[in-house]
Amino acid sequence: VAEKPTIIFGADVTHPGPGEISKPSIAALVGSMDAQCSRYAAAIRIQKGRHEVIRDLSGMVVELLRTFYQFCGSKPQRIVFYRDGVSEGQFTEVVREEVAAIRRACSILESRYNPTTTFVLVQKRHHARFFPLRKEDADRSGNVLPGTVVETGITHPSEFDFYLASHPGLQGTSKPTHYHVLYDENRFTSDALQELTYRLCYLYCRATRSVSVCPPAYYAHLVAARARFH
C-alpha cells in the first residue's frame, strides 16, 4: 500500500427480511481516504429488492475516488475491492458487472485513467473451522493463533482463495473468513494479499484488537444496516 497510492474499497448489499416484498435492498460502499487505510468515507444507494449486483456502483466509486483525491492530493494507482455478501452462484455475474462498473467510473473521471484493480469476495457463511494440532500452536482459548492462513487442502484447486483466522477467539471456536480473489490486475502474491488483509484487520475503529472480517467489508455492512433504519 505504501509503494503507490492505493484505495481500499468495501461493499455490501443488505436485503429486506422474509415477506417484505415491497421494501428495497440497500447497497453500501466505503473507500479509504488516507495512505494508512484507517479513515473511510461512505456512499449508499437504494435499489430493487433482493438484487445482489450493485446497480449504481460506478456513481458510488466516482464519489469516493473524488474524496480520496481531495484528502490525498493524487488519484489512486491501485484499487483493492473487498465485496461482501455474495453467494457462489452469483460469483460470475457480480465480478463481471461490478469490475466493469469500476472501470467505467475511472473513465468518467478521466478518459485515460486506468488503475489496476483487485476484486476479492469476502465470505463469512461457511462451515470451516480450524483447530491446532499442538498445544503450543494454540492461544489461551485453545483456538488457532491470529494470522493463521489455510490455502491448501480445502480451498479451490485452481483459483486464488484462502481462509484467514485474523482474530483471537475469546469464547468457543473462532470462525475464519474465506477470501476469494476473482480478479487481480495487481498480481498480488498470495503472501502479499494475505498480509495486507490481515494487517487491515487491526485497523477497525471499534475494537482494540484484530477483528474477524476485513474492516472495509465490516464498515460497508454497518453503513448498509444503519441506512435501513433511516
C-alpha positions as CSV (number, residue, x, y, z in Angstrom):
1,V,0.0,0.0,0.0
2,A,2.9,2.4,0.7
3,E,4.5,1.7,-2.7
4,K,2.0,3.6,-4.7
5,P,-1.4,5.5,-4.0
6,T,-3.9,2.7,-3.2
7,I,-7.6,3.0,-2.3
8,I,-9.3,0.2,-0.4
9,F,-13.0,-0.3,-1.1
10,G,-15.5,-2.4,0.9
11,A,-19.0,-3.1,-0.5
12,D,-22.1,-4.9,0.8
13,V,-25.8,-5.2,0.0
14,T,-28.5,-5.8,2.7
15,H,-31.8,-7.2,1.7
16,P,-35.3,-6.9,3.2
17,G,-36.5,-9.6,5.5
18,P,-38.7,-12.5,4.6
19,G,-42.2,-11.3,3.5
20,E,-41.1,-7.7,3.0
21,I,-41.7,-7.8,-0.8
22,S,-42.1,-4.1,-1.3
23,K,-39.0,-3.0,0.6
24,P,-35.8,-2.2,-1.3
25,S,-32.3,-3.5,-0.9
26,I,-29.6,-1.1,0.2
27,A,-26.1,-1.0,-1.3
28,A,-23.2,0.5,0.6
29,L,-19.7,1.3,-0.5
30,V,-16.9,2.6,1.7
31,G,-13.5,3.8,0.5
32,S,-10.3,4.7,2.3
33,M,-9.3,8.3,2.4
34,D,-5.6,8.2,3.6
35,A,-2.4,6.3,2.9
36,Q,-2.8,4.4,6.2
37,C,-6.2,3.0,5.2
38,S,-7.6,4.0,8.6
39,R,-10.2,6.6,7.6
40,Y,-13.1,5.8,5.3
41,A,-15.9,7.7,3.5
42,A,-19.2,6.0,2.5
43,A,-21.8,6.1,-0.2
44,I,-25.2,4.4,-0.3
45,R,-27.8,3.6,-2.9
46,I,-31.3,2.1,-2.8
47,Q,-32.1,-0.5,-5.4
48,K,-34.6,-3.2,-6.3
49,G,-35.3,-5.6,-3.5
50,R,-33.2,-8.8,-3.4
51,H,-30.9,-7.7,-6.2
52,E,-27.3,-8.5,-5.3
53,V,-25.4,-6.7,-8.0
54,I,-24.9,-3.1,-7.1
55,R,-26.7,-1.1,-9.8
56,D,-25.1,2.3,-9.4
57,L,-21.6,1.2,-8.4
58,S,-19.9,3.4,-10.9
59,G,-21.5,6.5,-9.4
60,M,-20.5,5.5,-5.9
61,V,-16.9,4.7,-7.0
62,V,-16.7,8.2,-8.6
63,E,-17.8,9.8,-5.4
64,L,-15.2,8.0,-3.3
65,L,-12.4,8.4,-5.8
66,R,-13.0,12.2,-5.7
67,T,-13.0,12.1,-1.9
68,F,-9.6,10.2,-2.0
69,Y,-8.2,12.9,-4.3
70,Q,-9.4,15.7,-2.0
71,F,-7.7,14.2,1.0
72,C,-4.5,12.7,-0.6
73,G,-3.9,15.1,-3.5
74,S,-3.4,12.3,-6.0
75,K,-5.5,9.7,-7.8
76,P,-5.1,6.1,-6.6
77,Q,-3.0,3.9,-8.9
78,R,-4.3,0.7,-7.4
79,I,-7.8,-0.4,-6.3
80,V,-8.3,-3.3,-3.8
81,F,-12.1,-4.1,-3.6
82,Y,-13.5,-6.3,-0.8
83,R,-17.0,-7.4,-1.7
84,D,-19.2,-8.9,1.0
85,G,-22.4,-10.9,0.8
86,V,-22.1,-12.8,-2.4
87,S,-23.0,-16.5,-2.7
88,E,-21.0,-18.8,-5.0
89,G,-23.8,-19.0,-7.6
90,Q,-23.5,-15.2,-8.1
91,F,-19.7,-15.0,-8.4
92,T,-19.6,-14.7,-12.2
93,E,-22.4,-12.2,-12.5
94,V,-21.1,-10.0,-9.7
95,V,-17.5,-9.9,-10.7
96,R,-18.4,-9.3,-14.4
97,E,-20.8,-6.4,-13.8
98,E,-19.0,-4.8,-10.9
99,V,-15.5,-4.8,-12.3
100,A,-17.0,-3.2,-15.4
101,A,-18.6,-0.6,-13.2
102,I,-15.3,0.2,-11.5
103,R,-13.6,0.6,-14.9
104,R,-16.5,2.8,-16.1
105,A,-16.1,5.0,-13.0
106,C,-12.4,5.6,-13.7
107,S,-13.1,6.6,-17.3
108,I,-15.8,9.1,-16.1
109,L,-13.1,10.8,-14.1
110,E,-10.5,10.8,-16.8
111,S,-10.6,9.0,-20.2
112,R,-7.1,7.6,-19.8
113,Y,-7.3,6.9,-16.1
114,N,-7.0,3.1,-15.6
115,P,-5.8,2.0,-12.1
116,T,-5.1,-1.7,-11.6
117,T,-7.9,-3.5,-9.7
118,T,-8.1,-6.5,-7.4
119,F,-11.5,-7.8,-6.6
120,V,-11.9,-10.0,-3.5
121,L,-15.1,-11.7,-2.3
122,V,-15.5,-12.0,1.4
123,Q,-17.5,-14.9,2.7
124,K,-18.5,-15.5,6.4
125,R,-21.2,-18.0,5.8
126,H,-19.4,-21.3,5.7
127,H,-18.8,-24.3,8.0
128,A,-15.0,-24.5,8.0
129,R,-13.3,-24.5,11.4
130,F,-9.6,-24.9,12.3
131,F,-8.0,-26.5,15.3
132,P,-4.3,-26.5,16.3
133,L,-2.7,-30.0,16.4
134,R,-0.2,-29.0,19.0
135,K,-0.9,-27.2,22.3
136,E,1.9,-24.7,21.7
137,D,0.2,-23.5,18.5
138,A,-3.0,-22.6,20.3
139,D,-3.9,-19.3,22.0
140,R,-5.3,-19.1,25.6
141,S,-8.8,-20.2,24.5
142,G,-7.5,-23.2,22.5
143,N,-8.0,-21.6,19.1
144,V,-5.6,-21.2,16.3
145,L,-3.4,-18.1,16.6
146,P,-4.5,-14.8,14.9
147,G,-3.0,-14.6,11.4
148,T,-3.4,-18.3,10.7
149,V,-3.9,-18.9,6.9
150,V,-5.2,-22.1,5.2
151,E,-4.7,-22.0,1.4
152,T,-4.4,-25.7,0.6
153,G,-6.4,-28.9,1.1
154,I,-9.9,-27.4,1.4
155,T,-9.5,-24.4,-1.0
156,H,-10.2,-24.4,-4.7
157,P,-7.6,-26.4,-6.7
158,S,-7.0,-23.8,-9.4
159,E,-8.4,-20.5,-8.1
160,F,-6.9,-17.9,-5.7
161,D,-8.7,-18.2,-2.4
162,F,-7.7,-18.7,1.3
163,Y,-9.2,-18.8,4.8
164,L,-7.8,-16.3,7.3
165,A,-8.3,-16.5,11.1
166,S,-7.4,-12.9,11.8
167,H,-8.9,-12.5,15.3
168,P,-8.2,-14.1,18.7
169,G,-11.1,-16.3,19.8
170,L,-12.5,-15.1,23.2
171,Q,-15.1,-17.9,23.7
172,G,-15.8,-21.0,21.7
173,T,-14.3,-21.9,18.4
174,S,-13.1,-18.9,16.3
175,K,-14.6,-18.8,12.8
176,P,-12.2,-17.9,9.9
177,T,-13.2,-15.7,7.0
178,H,-13.0,-17.0,3.4
179,Y,-11.5,-14.7,0.9
180,H,-11.8,-15.5,-2.8
181,V,-9.8,-13.4,-5.3
182,L,-11.8,-13.4,-8.6
183,Y,-9.9,-10.6,-10.5
184,D,-6.4,-9.5,-9.9
185,E,-4.7,-7.0,-12.2
186,N,-2.2,-6.1,-9.4
187,R,-0.8,-9.6,-9.5
188,F,-0.5,-9.9,-5.7
189,T,1.4,-12.9,-4.5
190,S,-0.7,-15.0,-2.0
191,D,1.6,-13.9,0.8
192,A,1.3,-10.2,0.0
193,L,-2.6,-10.1,-0.2
194,Q,-2.9,-12.3,2.9
195,E,-0.6,-10.0,4.8
196,L,-2.4,-6.9,3.6
197,T,-5.8,-8.4,4.6
198,Y,-4.5,-9.4,8.0
199,R,-3.0,-6.1,8.8
200,L,-6.2,-4.3,7.8
201,C,-8.0,-6.3,10.5
202,Y,-6.1,-4.4,13.2
203,L,-7.5,-1.0,11.9
204,Y,-11.1,-1.5,12.8
205,C,-12.0,1.6,14.8
206,R,-14.5,0.0,17.2
207,A,-12.0,-2.6,18.5
208,T,-8.7,-2.6,20.4
209,R,-7.6,-5.9,18.8
210,S,-7.8,-7.6,15.4
211,V,-11.3,-8.4,14.1
212,S,-12.6,-11.5,12.2
213,V,-13.5,-9.7,8.9
214,C,-11.5,-7.2,6.9
215,P,-12.7,-3.7,8.1
216,P,-13.7,-2.3,4.7
217,A,-16.3,-5.1,4.4
218,Y,-17.2,-4.6,8.0
219,Y,-17.8,-0.9,7.6
220,A,-19.9,-1.4,4.4
221,H,-22.1,-3.8,6.3
222,L,-22.5,-1.2,9.1
223,V,-23.3,1.6,6.7
224,A,-26.0,-0.5,4.9
225,A,-27.5,-1.6,8.3
226,R,-27.7,2.0,9.5
227,A,-29.2,3.2,6.2
228,R,-32.0,0.7,6.7
229,F,-33.1,2.4,9.9
230,H,-33.4,5.8,8.2
